[in-house]
Amino acid sequence: MIQMHEEHTTRGVPPEVETAWLHHRFTQIHPFEDGNGRVARAIASLVFIKARWFPLVIRSADKARYIDALEQADAGNLEPLVSEFTSVQKRVLLAALDLGYRVTPPETIDAAVAAARDLFIGMGKIVPKEWMAAKTTAQYLFERARVRLVHAAERLKEEIGSVRPDFRFQLTHRSTPNWDGQILEVARDLHYSANTAEQNQSAWLTLKTPRETHLVVSFHGLGTMYRGILAVSAFLDTESEDPTPACDEFFQINYQEEPSQAQMRFDPWLERSIAKGLSLWQHRVAGERNTPRD
């Protein structure tokens, strides 16, 4: 459990997701005769505090939802527990903001505006403006992904399409949520929580030979709440088949990194992912050729 927690920390798993996972995993291990729940909440609190959040406090009024969320986690669905821990954090944050306002009410316009900003951030109505830098970086990297997919399409046309005109290779890119189910499934395979409601932009290479397959590069939110971090995954999708990750791990974009720095990490990840996706596609085509037919 500790080893997996350290790996999650290195990968930047959001605190609300990590605390829910760590809490549930500890209660499943159940190392003590008594007090496992209290120790699990203390461990979750340490993770929250390290992330500069509030300790985990489950009130009597929260207990029924908390127990139900734990039972759903036992059944393999961690999302209700993540949502419960997020709700607890939001409640405590709003109470702290309200208390701070009443103890030291603002005396200037700037202070009052800052207090209103903090309140809206705490309520989840807005995000800190510096967090928006991640979305600017994501758009920059999305364009680079589109360029490399165009390059792949052109090379496929030159080497294959020129002698088989019925084989088509083309790029498509949209901001509409065409791939929600596949994105979430690939995220589970790669062990992170995707949020397509926060950010959802994909570019994909269509490979029609004659069966149609798509090599998708998807940009989306990471975790249940936007905290200035986005994720990118790459996967192969063919009708009637489960999506297959075309990357060994997802790419993470954070608001503190300059676009040029992110690009230095992104370009090699993207090249490997597109190459792996094309290799997976070749194996599928070869499998279709070798499948016996009636």
SULRA-V578398 format. One record per residue. N is the residue number from 1. RES is the residue in one small letter. SS is DSSP state (a for helix, b for strand, c for the rest). PSI is psi in degrees with one decimal (NA if undefined). OMEGA is omega as a letter, one per 30 degrees, with the letter a starting at -180 (* if undefined). Layout:
# SULRA-V578398
n->{N,N}
res->{RES,RES}
ss->{SS,SS}
psi->{PSI,PSI}
omega->{OMEGA,OMEGA}
This chain:
# SULRA-V578398
n->{1,2,3,4,5,6,7,8,9,10,11,12,13,14,15,16,17,18,19,20,21,22,23,24,25,26,27,28,29,30,31,32,33,34,35,36,37,38,39,40,41,42,43,44,45,46,47,48,49,50,51,52,53,54,55,56,57,58,59,60,61,62,63,64,65,66,67,68,69,70,71,72,73,74,75,76,77,78,79,80,81,82,83,84,85,86,87,88,89,90,91,92,93,94,95,96,97,98,99,100,101,102,103,104,105,106,107,108,109,110,111,112,113,114,115,116,117,118,119,120,121,122,123,124,125,126,127,128,129,130,131,132,133,134,135,136,137,138,139,140,141,142,143,144,145,146,147,148,149,150,151,152,153,154,155,156,157,158,159,160,161,162,163,164,165,166,167,168,169,170,171,172,173,174,175,176,177,178,179,180,181,182,183,184,185,186,187,188,189,190,191,192,193,194,195,196,197,198,199,200,201,202,203,204,205,206,207,208,209,210,211,212,213,214,215,216,217,218,219,220,221,222,223,224,225,226,227,228,229,230,231,232,233,234,235,236,237,238,239,240,241,242,243,244,245,246,247,248,249,250,251,252,253,254,255,256,257,258,259,260,261,262,263,264,265,266,267,268,269,270,271,272,273,274,275,276,277,278,279,280,281,282,283,284,285,286,287,288,289,290,291,292,293,294}
res->{m,i,q,m,h,e,e,h,t,t,r,g,v,p,p,e,v,e,t,a,w,l,h,h,r,f,t,q,i,h,p,f,e,d,g,n,g,r,v,a,r,a,i,a,s,l,v,f,i,k,a,r,w,f,p,l,v,i,r,s,a,d,k,a,r,y,i,d,a,l,e,q,a,d,a,g,n,l,e,p,l,v,s,e,f,t,s,v,q,k,r,v,l,l,a,a,l,d,l,g,y,r,v,t,p,p,e,t,i,d,a,a,v,a,a,a,r,d,l,f,i,g,m,g,k,i,v,p,k,e,w,m,a,a,k,t,t,a,q,y,l,f,e,r,a,r,v,r,l,v,h,a,a,e,r,l,k,e,e,i,g,s,v,r,p,d,f,r,f,q,l,t,h,r,s,t,p,n,w,d,g,q,i,l,e,v,a,r,d,l,h,y,s,a,n,t,a,e,q,n,q,s,a,w,l,t,l,k,t,p,r,e,t,h,l,v,v,s,f,h,g,l,g,t,m,y,r,g,i,l,a,v,s,a,f,l,d,t,e,s,e,d,p,t,p,a,c,d,e,f,f,q,i,n,y,q,e,e,p,s,q,a,q,m,r,f,d,p,w,l,e,r,s,i,a,k,g,l,s,l,w,q,h,r,v,a,g,e,r,n,t,p,r,d}
ss->{c,a,a,a,a,a,a,a,a,a,a,c,c,c,a,a,a,a,a,a,a,a,a,a,a,a,a,a,a,c,c,c,c,c,c,a,a,a,a,a,a,a,a,a,a,a,a,a,a,a,c,c,c,c,c,c,c,c,c,a,a,a,a,a,a,a,a,a,a,a,a,a,a,a,c,c,c,c,a,a,a,a,a,a,a,a,a,a,a,a,a,a,a,a,a,a,a,a,a,a,a,a,a,c,c,c,c,c,a,a,a,a,a,a,a,a,a,a,a,a,a,a,a,c,c,c,c,c,a,a,a,a,a,a,a,a,a,a,a,a,a,a,a,a,a,a,a,a,a,a,a,a,a,a,a,a,a,a,a,a,a,c,c,c,c,c,c,b,b,b,b,b,b,b,c,c,c,c,c,a,a,a,a,a,a,a,a,a,a,c,c,c,c,b,b,b,b,b,b,b,b,b,b,b,b,b,b,b,c,c,c,b,b,b,b,b,b,b,b,b,b,b,c,c,c,c,c,c,b,b,b,b,b,b,b,b,b,b,c,c,c,c,c,b,b,c,c,c,c,c,b,b,b,b,c,c,c,c,a,a,a,a,a,a,a,a,a,a,a,a,a,a,a,a,a,a,a,a,a,a,a,a,a,a,a,a,a,a,a,a,c,c,c,c}
psi->{-44.7,-41.1,-44.0,-37.8,-42.1,-38.6,-40.9,-40.6,-42.5,-36.2,-6.6,33.5,131.3,145.9,-40.6,-30.2,-45.0,-41.3,-39.9,-45.2,-47.6,-43.7,-49.6,-42.1,-40.5,-42.5,-29.0,-40.0,-41.0,61.0,-19.2,157.3,-33.8,154.0,12.7,-38.5,-43.1,-41.6,-40.1,-41.0,-33.9,-41.5,-44.6,-39.3,-39.8,-40.2,-43.6,-46.3,-40.9,-31.6,5.4,33.8,-171.1,154.0,156.6,117.9,114.6,112.6,166.5,-38.1,-20.9,-11.9,-42.1,-45.6,-38.6,-48.0,-42.3,-40.9,-38.7,-39.4,-37.6,-34.3,-36.9,-32.1,2.5,2.6,102.8,-14.8,-44.2,-35.3,-38.7,-44.9,-39.9,-45.2,-36.9,-41.2,-39.9,-44.2,-42.6,-43.6,-45.6,-39.2,-45.5,-39.4,-40.1,-41.0,-42.8,-41.7,-44.2,-37.2,-42.4,-33.2,-44.3,78.4,144.4,144.4,-3.5,162.2,-44.9,-41.5,-38.2,-40.1,-42.4,-39.2,-41.7,-41.6,-47.8,-37.4,-46.8,-35.6,-44.3,-32.9,-8.0,13.6,-31.2,168.8,157.1,136.3,-27.3,-23.1,-22.3,-15.3,-31.4,-36.4,-32.9,-44.2,-40.1,-41.2,-39.1,-44.7,-31.7,-41.6,-36.8,-38.3,-42.3,-41.3,-42.7,-33.8,-36.4,-43.1,-44.4,-42.1,-43.5,-40.9,-39.1,-38.4,-42.3,-45.8,-28.5,-50.1,-26.4,-25.8,-11.0,82.5,-22.3,-11.8,125.9,141.2,117.4,155.7,141.1,142.7,133.2,166.3,4.8,149.8,66.0,-23.2,23.1,-51.7,-43.6,-40.1,-45.8,-37.8,-42.8,-38.2,-40.2,-40.3,-33.7,4.0,49.9,169.5,113.5,145.9,93.9,-10.2,-27.0,-43.9,135.0,96.5,127.0,147.2,140.0,149.5,118.9,127.7,104.5,110.7,48.2,-13.9,141.6,127.0,149.4,130.9,109.1,135.0,116.7,131.4,127.1,172.9,160.5,121.3,168.7,-23.1,144.5,123.3,28.9,17.4,133.1,163.1,154.6,131.9,161.0,136.1,161.1,131.1,124.6,139.5,136.3,11.1,151.6,145.0,144.3,124.6,136.4,15.1,149.1,-26.8,154.4,157.8,137.6,132.3,129.8,153.5,-17.4,-10.6,133.5,147.9,-39.6,-35.8,-42.2,-38.2,-37.4,-31.6,-35.6,-42.8,-48.1,-37.5,-44.2,-44.1,-44.2,-39.5,-44.1,-42.7,-43.0,-40.4,-42.6,-34.9,-42.0,-39.9,-43.0,-42.0,-37.3,-42.5,-43.3,-38.4,-38.0,-38.2,-34.7,-1.3,126.2,142.5,145.8,NA}
omega->{a,l,l,l,l,l,l,l,l,a,l,l,a,a,a,l,a,a,l,l,a,l,a,a,l,l,l,l,l,a,a,l,a,l,a,l,l,l,l,l,l,l,l,l,l,l,l,a,l,l,l,l,a,l,a,l,l,l,l,a,a,a,a,l,a,l,l,l,l,l,l,l,l,a,l,a,a,a,l,l,l,l,l,l,l,l,l,l,a,a,a,l,l,l,l,l,l,l,l,l,a,a,a,a,a,a,l,l,a,l,l,l,l,l,l,l,a,l,a,l,l,l,a,a,l,l,l,a,l,l,a,l,l,a,l,l,l,l,l,a,l,l,l,l,a,a,a,l,l,l,l,a,a,l,l,l,a,a,a,a,a,l,l,a,l,l,a,l,a,a,l,l,a,l,a,a,a,a,a,a,a,l,a,l,l,l,l,l,a,l,l,a,l,l,a,l,a,a,a,a,a,l,a,l,l,a,a,a,f,l,a,l,l,l,a,l,a,l,a,a,l,a,a,l,l,a,l,a,l,a,l,l,l,a,l,a,l,a,l,l,l,l,a,l,l,l,l,l,a,l,a,l,l,a,a,a,l,l,a,l,l,a,a,l,a,a,l,l,a,a,l,a,l,l,l,l,l,l,l,l,l,l,l,l,l,l,l,a,a,l,l,a,l,*}
